Amino acid sequence: MSKPILATTSLAGCFGCHMSILDIDERILELIELVEFNKSPIDDIKKFTKKCDIGLIEGGCCNSENVHVLKDFRENCKILVSLGECAIMGGLPAMRNGIPIKECLEEAYLNGPTVVGNTTGIIPNDPELPMLLDKVYPCHEVVKIDYHLPGCPPRADLIWEALVALVTGDEMKMPYEVIKFD
């Protein structure tokens, strides 16, 4: 019997959720026995080579490339999991949501306290650069997401338990402490 196939990606976020995946420590060896990795920074496969059973998405969608990658994951993965607050609610990148894009770009490239050397007053606009969206969108506002694992980042144990449940067909347990912090 073949192993389930797992893919992961990072959109607009800090890559902390992938660090939490690595924080499962020696269980990463058990995970390799349970699943086959496909498109993921963990194995450095850049493009899907086959359909996947599970896709883990960290980060929200702040530009056209993020949307393209997310839609590609939805198309190539049977189950999609939003991993962490950026994927679930937009996270820190969504702090720009109340500020017009023009103001954000001017602050970043023209008027910011650390801007030095841009004497031409040009904001990068090369067609090769992904277009910024009007706001940062959580993943479920772009595609159907099957599960959400909260946290910033989610605890390594939660990721491990969720992956094992998905791979073995067991019920995914979400204890109260995972959802609500007292």
DRENDO-1510 file (C-alpha; in Angstrom, 1 decimal, always signed):
<recs>
REC; n; res; u; v; w
REC; 1; MET; +0.0; +0.0; +0.0 .
REC; 2; SER; +1.4; +3.4; -0.9 .
REC; 3; LYS; +1.9; +6.1; +1.7 .
REC; 4; PRO; -0.3; +9.3; +1.7 .
REC; 5; ILE; +1.4; +12.2; -0.1 .
REC; 6; LEU; +2.0; +15.5; +1.8 .
REC; 7; ALA; +2.7; +18.9; +0.4 .
REC; 8; THR; +3.4; +22.1; +2.2 .
REC; 9; THR; +3.9; +25.8; +1.3 .
REC; 10; SER; +4.4; +29.2; +2.8 .
REC; 11; LEU; +2.5; +32.3; +1.6 .
REC; 12; ALA; +2.5; +35.7; +3.3 .
REC; 13; GLY; +3.9; +34.9; +6.7 .
REC; 14; CYS; +7.1; +34.3; +8.6 .
REC; 15; PHE; +7.8; +30.6; +7.9 .
REC; 16; GLY; +7.2; +29.9; +11.7 .
REC; 17; CYS; +4.7; +27.2; +11.0 .
REC; 18; HIS; +7.3; +25.3; +8.9 .
REC; 19; MET; +9.6; +25.7; +11.9 .
REC; 20; SER; +6.9; +24.1; +14.1 .
REC; 21; ILE; +6.7; +21.2; +11.6 .
REC; 22; LEU; +10.5; +20.7; +12.1 .
REC; 23; ASP; +10.0; +21.1; +15.9 .
REC; 24; ILE; +8.3; +17.6; +15.9 .
REC; 25; ASP; +12.0; +16.7; +16.3 .
REC; 26; GLU; +12.8; +13.0; +16.0 .
REC; 27; ARG; +9.2; +12.3; +15.0 .
REC; 28; ILE; +10.1; +13.7; +11.6 .
REC; 29; LEU; +11.7; +10.3; +11.0 .
REC; 30; GLU; +8.3; +8.7; +11.9 .
REC; 31; LEU; +6.6; +11.1; +9.6 .
REC; 32; ILE; +8.8; +10.1; +6.7 .
REC; 33; GLU; +7.7; +6.5; +7.4 .
REC; 34; LEU; +4.0; +7.6; +7.4 .
REC; 35; VAL; +3.9; +10.0; +4.3 .
REC; 36; GLU; +5.7; +10.8; +1.1 .
REC; 37; PHE; +6.6; +14.4; +0.8 .
REC; 38; ASN; +5.9; +16.2; -2.5 .
REC; 39; LYS; +6.0; +19.9; -3.2 .
REC; 40; SER; +7.5; +21.4; +0.0 .
REC; 41; PRO; +10.4; +23.4; +1.3 .
REC; 42; ILE; +11.1; +20.4; +3.5 .
REC; 43; ASP; +12.3; +18.3; +0.5 .
REC; 44; ASP; +12.9; +21.2; -1.9 .
REC; 45; ILE; +10.5; +19.9; -4.6 .
REC; 46; LYS; +9.4; +23.1; -6.3 .
REC; 47; LYS; +6.4; +21.8; -8.4 .
REC; 48; PHE; +3.8; +19.1; -7.9 .
REC; 49; THR; +4.8; +15.8; -9.4 .
REC; 50; LYS; +1.5; +14.1; -8.5 .
REC; 51; LYS; -1.8; +14.7; -6.8 .
REC; 52; CYS; -1.4; +14.9; -3.0 .
REC; 53; ASP; -3.6; +13.7; -0.2 .
REC; 54; ILE; -2.8; +16.5; +2.3 .
REC; 55; GLY; -1.7; +20.1; +1.8 .
REC; 56; LEU; -0.5; +22.3; +4.6 .
REC; 57; ILE; -0.7; +26.0; +4.0 .
REC; 58; GLU; +0.9; +28.7; +6.1 .
REC; 59; GLY; +0.5; +32.4; +5.5 .
REC; 60; GLY; -2.3; +34.4; +4.0 .
REC; 61; CYS; -2.7; +35.9; +0.5 .
REC; 62; CYS; -1.2; +39.3; +0.0 .
REC; 63; ASN; -0.4; +39.2; -3.7 .
REC; 64; SER; -1.3; +37.5; -6.9 .
REC; 65; GLU; +1.4; +34.9; -6.6 .
REC; 66; ASN; +0.1; +33.8; -3.2 .
REC; 67; VAL; -3.4; +33.4; -4.7 .
REC; 68; HIS; -2.0; +31.4; -7.6 .
REC; 69; VAL; +0.0; +29.0; -5.3 .
REC; 70; LEU; -3.1; +28.6; -3.0 .
REC; 71; LYS; -5.4; +27.7; -5.9 .
REC; 72; ASP; -2.7; +25.3; -7.2 .
REC; 73; PHE; -2.7; +23.6; -3.8 .
REC; 74; ARG; -6.5; +23.4; -3.8 .
REC; 75; GLU; -6.4; +21.8; -7.2 .
REC; 76; ASN; -3.7; +19.3; -6.3 .
REC; 77; CYS; -4.5; +18.3; -2.7 .
REC; 78; LYS; -7.5; +16.3; -1.5 .
REC; 79; ILE; -7.4; +17.9; +2.0 .
REC; 80; LEU; -6.2; +21.4; +2.7 .
REC; 81; VAL; -5.2; +22.6; +6.2 .
REC; 82; SER; -4.7; +26.2; +7.1 .
REC; 83; LEU; -1.8; +26.2; +9.5 .
REC; 84; GLY; -1.4; +29.2; +11.9 .
REC; 85; GLU; -3.0; +32.6; +12.4 .
REC; 86; CYS; -1.7; +34.1; +9.1 .
REC; 87; ALA; -3.5; +31.4; +7.1 .
REC; 88; ILE; -6.6; +31.5; +9.3 .
REC; 89; MET; -7.0; +35.2; +9.8 .
REC; 90; GLY; -4.3; +37.0; +7.9 .
REC; 91; GLY; -2.0; +37.4; +10.9 .
REC; 92; LEU; +0.6; +40.1; +11.2 .
REC; 93; PRO; +0.7; +40.8; +7.4 .
REC; 94; ALA; -3.0; +41.8; +7.6 .
REC; 95; MET; -2.1; +44.8; +9.8 .
REC; 96; ARG; -1.8; +46.7; +6.5 .
REC; 97; ASN; -5.5; +46.0; +5.7 .
REC; 98; GLY; -6.6; +49.4; +7.0 .
REC; 99; ILE; -4.1; +51.3; +5.0 .
REC; 100; PRO; -4.4; +52.0; +1.3 .
REC; 101; ILE; -1.8; +50.2; -0.8 .
REC; 102; LYS; -0.5; +53.5; -2.2 .
REC; 103; GLU; +0.3; +54.7; +1.3 .
REC; 104; CYS; +2.0; +51.4; +2.2 .
REC; 105; LEU; +4.2; +51.5; -0.9 .
REC; 106; GLU; +5.1; +55.1; -0.4 .
REC; 107; GLU; +6.1; +54.4; +3.2 .
REC; 108; ALA; +8.1; +51.4; +2.2 .
REC; 109; TYR; +9.9; +52.9; -0.8 .
REC; 110; LEU; +9.8; +56.7; -0.5 .
REC; 111; ASN; +9.1; +58.1; +2.9 .
REC; 112; GLY; +10.1; +55.5; +5.5 .
REC; 113; PRO; +12.7; +56.4; +8.1 .
REC; 114; THR; +15.1; +53.8; +6.7 .
REC; 115; VAL; +14.7; +54.6; +3.0 .
REC; 116; VAL; +18.1; +55.7; +1.7 .
REC; 117; GLY; +19.2; +56.1; -1.9 .
REC; 118; ASN; +15.9; +56.1; -3.7 .
REC; 119; THR; +16.5; +59.6; -5.2 .
REC; 120; THR; +14.4; +58.8; -8.3 .
REC; 121; GLY; +11.2; +58.4; -6.2 .
REC; 122; ILE; +10.3; +55.3; -8.1 .
REC; 123; ILE; +8.2; +52.6; -6.5 .
REC; 124; PRO; +9.1; +49.1; -8.0 .
REC; 125; ASN; +6.5; +48.2; -10.6 .
REC; 126; ASP; +8.1; +45.6; -12.8 .
REC; 127; PRO; +5.6; +43.2; -14.5 .
REC; 128; GLU; +7.6; +40.3; -13.0 .
REC; 129; LEU; +6.7; +41.4; -9.5 .
REC; 130; PRO; +3.4; +39.9; -8.1 .
REC; 131; MET; +0.6; +42.4; -7.8 .
REC; 132; LEU; -0.3; +43.4; -4.3 .
REC; 133; LEU; -3.9; +42.7; -3.4 .
REC; 134; ASP; -6.2; +45.3; -1.9 .
REC; 135; LYS; -5.8; +43.5; +1.5 .
REC; 136; VAL; -4.3; +40.4; +3.0 .
REC; 137; TYR; -6.9; +37.5; +2.7 .
REC; 138; PRO; -7.1; +34.5; +4.9 .
REC; 139; CYS; -6.9; +31.3; +2.9 .
REC; 140; HIS; -10.5; +30.3; +3.4 .
REC; 141; GLU; -11.6; +33.5; +1.6 .
REC; 142; VAL; -9.8; +32.3; -1.5 .
REC; 143; VAL; -10.3; +28.6; -1.6 .
REC; 144; LYS; -12.2; +25.9; +0.4 .
REC; 145; ILE; -10.1; +24.9; +3.4 .
REC; 146; ASP; -10.9; +21.6; +5.2 .
REC; 147; TYR; -9.2; +22.1; +8.6 .
REC; 148; HIS; -7.7; +25.0; +10.6 .
REC; 149; LEU; -4.8; +24.5; +13.1 .
REC; 150; PRO; -4.6; +27.6; +15.2 .
REC; 151; GLY; -1.5; +29.1; +16.8 .
REC; 152; CYS; +1.3; +31.5; +16.0 .
REC; 153; PRO; +2.7; +29.1; +15.2 .
REC; 154; PRO; +0.7; +26.0; +16.1 .
REC; 155; ARG; +2.4; +23.8; +18.6 .
REC; 156; ALA; +4.6; +21.0; +17.1 .
REC; 157; ASP; +2.5; +18.4; +19.0 .
REC; 158; LEU; -0.7; +19.7; +17.5 .
REC; 159; ILE; +0.7; +19.5; +14.0 .
REC; 160; TRP; +2.0; +16.0; +14.7 .
REC; 161; GLU; -1.3; +14.8; +16.2 .
REC; 162; ALA; -3.3; +16.3; +13.3 .
REC; 163; LEU; -1.1; +14.8; +10.7 .
REC; 164; VAL; -1.2; +11.4; +12.3 .
REC; 165; ALA; -5.0; +11.6; +12.6 .
REC; 166; LEU; -5.4; +12.6; +8.9 .
REC; 167; VAL; -3.0; +9.9; +7.7 .
REC; 168; THR; -4.5; +7.1; +9.9 .
REC; 169; GLY; -8.2; +8.2; +9.5 .
REC; 170; ASP; -8.6; +8.8; +13.2 .
REC; 171; GLU; -10.6; +11.7; +14.6 .
REC; 172; MET; -8.7; +14.9; +14.9 .
REC; 173; LYS; -8.8; +16.0; +18.5 .
REC; 174; MET; -8.9; +19.7; +19.2 .
REC; 175; PRO; -8.7; +20.1; +23.0 .
REC; 176; TYR; -10.1; +23.3; +24.6 .
REC; 177; GLU; -6.6; +24.6; +25.3 .
REC; 178; VAL; -5.8; +24.6; +21.5 .
REC; 179; ILE; -8.7; +26.9; +20.7 .
REC; 180; LYS; -9.1; +29.0; +23.8 .
REC; 181; PHE; -6.3; +30.4; +26.0 .
REC; 182; ASP; -7.4; +31.3; +29.6 .
</recs>
